[in-house]
């Protein structure tokens, strides 16, 4: 994957562009057609902080970001994964005002009402998919039989009171051209068109464990006062550089932080740390376990810059 992306860097003449950007450190990328499907931010040097836009027109209509402490977290418990509830538990510890929803007992109608009555940040932890033939049928999977579709977003919701939506699910950033030349249609475009300032999404089917780590680390940076754009960049840099030894330290610190509110999550984190500590090869390895771009480069943030 890394070599393929480097080939793309050559094809797109990224190195030829860089001399014109000597005094620039913030970029907004508006990819043309199928380039929307690729992690173009990976091709630029680390000095750049990068956001995406589906089109220039959408960028003109976006509201400025305003920090908020309120968080609405929706968890899809139909998925057989420890990382979904773990992430939700830790987020509710970070945000005491967090309202946590369970999609299996909720239903689309109630979710729409909850989304209408809340403000701030919406976090979705679960599965999403893109319908290439019919983009309006693209959806966040609530249960096996129920989805929040792109059509629902357009027809029933207004996200003007939300500053950030984080879709930690696979395929949420995938778009479809439908004979359009520049502007793409997808879940992210739907949320932006309905008023949210920023959307974090994924370009491919992401790994559950690395997704959980990146999501939690992102919210730690956000809670510390970072802007969403810089919080995502720092979380990605942390994930690709963190060693197993450093990961053990982070697990144990996080376990202590959530011990009072979520003891089961705390014990799980301690167990994860112990498993790494018991493997001497992992503890001695200098290569970060999540260094490969598969683990972190698929996350993009769409919206205007700072």
N, C-alpha and C positions, 0 to 999 in steps of 0.2 A: 504493500500500500504506500509506504513512504517513497519508494522509487518511482511509483506511478505519479504521485503528487509532484515530485521533483521534475518529472517529464512535463507535467502540466505547467509548472513554473516556466520552463523553457518555451513551451508553445505559446504562452500568453505574454512572453517578453517582460516578465516582472522585473528582471534585473535592469532592463532598459528604461523602465519607468522610474525606478528608485532615485536616480539623480535629480529628477524634477520634484522630489518630495523631501529634500534635505531639511527644510524648515517646517515640515509637517509631522505631527505625531498622532493625529486623529483622522481616521478615514471612515467614510460611509460608502459602502459598496452597493451598487444597484446592478446585479448581474444580468447579463443578457441571455434570454431563453434558457437552455438547459444548464447554463453555468449556475443557476439557482440551486442545483442539486449537489454542488461541490463545496468543500470547506476552503474557500478562497483565502480566508484569513490565515490559514496555515502557511501560505506561500510568501507572506510578508515577514520582515524582520520583527523581533519582539518589541522594538520601540513603538510600534504602532498599536493604538487601541482602535478596534474595528467594530462597527455595527453594520447591519444590512437594512435595505429597504426593498420592498417589492417594486416600487416605482417612485419617481420623484414627486408625483402628485400626492401620494399617500403621505410622504414625509412632510409636505406643506401643511397637511391637515391635522397632524398629531399634536396633542397637548403636551406642555412641558411636564417633566417628571417631578412629583412631590413625594417626599419620603413619608411613609406611614408605618405604624407598628401593628396594624390589624392584618390578620392572615386567615384566609379561608382555605383549608386543606382538604382535598377530596382524594380518598384512597380507594382503589379498586381491589377489594379483598378476594375477588374471584381468582386472582393470580396466586399460584402456589409459590410464593416467594417470601423469605424472611425479611428481605430488604425493604419491601413496601411498608409494613407496619413499623420496622425499625426507623426508617426515615421519618414517618409521621410522628412517632413518639418523641424523637429528638427535636423536631420542629416545634412541637407543642411545649417542650421545655424551654426552647429559645424564645418563644413568643407566648407568654402567659394568656394573652387575649385571643389566641388562635381558636377558631371554630373548626373542629375536625368532623368530617362527614365520611360515612361509609356508603359507597355506591350500591352495594348489594341490598341494603335496606332503605334506600333513598328513593329511587325512581326519578325519571327525567323531569316530571312536573314539579316535584319538590325541589330538585336541584335548581331549576330555573328560578323558582321563588327565592331560594337562598342566595343565588347569585345577584338577584335584583335588590335584595335587602342588605347586602354587605358592601364593603368598600376596601380599598387598599391593594392587597396582593391575593391572587388566586393561584394555588399550587395544586397541580394534578399529578398524582402518582399512580400510574397504571398503564394501560395500553391504548394506543391510538392507531389509526390507519388512514391511508390516503386512497381514495377511489379514483383511479386514473381516468376511467371512462366517464364518471359522473362526479366531478369535484364537490358538488353540493352535498353528496352523500358521505364525504369524508367525515370522520367522527372521532370523538373521545368515547372509548368503550366503557360503559357504566356497569353493565352485566352482560351475560352471554346474549340476552335478548333485547337489550336496551342500549341506546347510544345518544349522545348529544351531538347532532350533526352540524355541519357548516350551515345548512339551511335554517336550523333552529337558532343558531347564533345570529344570523342576519335578520330573521323574522321576529324573534321574541326577546332579544336581549340588547341592553345598552351597557357598555363597559366604560362610560365616561367617568365613573367614580373609582375606577381601578387604575393604578399606576404601573402594575407589573403582573404578568401572567407567566408562570413557569410550568411548562409542559414536559415533565421528566418522563417521557414516554417515547417509544420508537415511532419514527415516520412522521412526526408532527410538522417538520419543516419542509416536507416534500410538497412540490407544487405541480401545477399542470398548465400548459400554455393555452390550450384550446383555441388555436389559431391566432392568439394574441402575440404581438411581436415583443413587447417590452414588459408588460405588467402580468404577473402570474397570479393564479387563483389558488388558494389553499387555506388551511385552518388559520395560519398566522395572519394572512391578509384579512380574513374575516374578523378576527379579534381587533386588529388595528383599525379597520374600517368602522368598528363599533365603539371606538374611543379610547382604548387602552394605550398607554404611553410606550411600553416595551413588552415584547414577548420573547421568552427564551424557549427554543425548540430544538429538535434533533433532526439530523439529516439521514440517519440510518438506524438500524436496530441495534441499540446500544446495550452494552453489558450491564447487568443489573447491579453488580457489586460496585463497579467504578462509577455508575450513575448515582448510587446512594452516597458514595464518598464525595463526589463533586457537588451534589445538591446540598448536602449538609455543610460542606465547607463554604459554598456560596452564601448560604444564609448566615453563617458566622461572620463573614466579611460584611454582609449587608447590615446585620445587627450592629456591627461596630461602626457604622456610619458611612461605609463605602457606597458610591453610586452603583446601580446594577451593572453598568457596562464594565467598570473597573473591578467590581466584585466577581463577575464571571471570568474575566481575564486572570485575576489572581488565583481563583479556584482552579482554573485549567493549568496554570503554571505550577501550582502546588501539586496537583495530581500527577503531572508528568515528571516531577522532580523528586517526589517523596520516596525515601528508601524504606525498606521494611523496618529498620531500626527506628526511624522517625515515625513510621505508622504505628508502631507499638506504643510509643510515647503519646501520640495523639489519641489513640483508642483509650488509653488509661485515663488521660485528662478528661476526655469526653464522658467516660463512664462515671467519673466522680461528679461531673457537672449535672448529669441526669439522674443520679442515684436516688435523690429524694422524690422526684416526680414519677420516674419510670424505672423501678428497680430491675425489671426483667430485661429492659434494653441495656441497662448498666452491666448486668451479668453477661449478656451476650458479647458486649464489647470487650469485657475482661477475658472471656473465653477466646475471642479472636486474637487478642494480644498474646495470650498464653500459647496458642497454637503456633504463632510465628516464632515466639521465643524458644520453643522446643525444637525448632528446625535450625540447626546451627548454620547450614548453608544459606538459608534465607537471611539470617541475622548478619552474616559476613558479606553477603552479596552487595556490591556497590551499585549495581544496575537497578534503577527504580522499577518496580513491578508494573506500573501503569504508564511507562514512558511511551509506548506505541501510540500513535495518533488515533487509532481505533477507539481508545478509551476516553479521549477528551476532545478531539478536534471536531467531532460531530455535533457539538453544542454550539449554537449560534444565537446571537441576540439581535432582534430586529426592532428598529425604532430610530429616532433622531439621536444625535450625540448629546453630550452634556448640555 
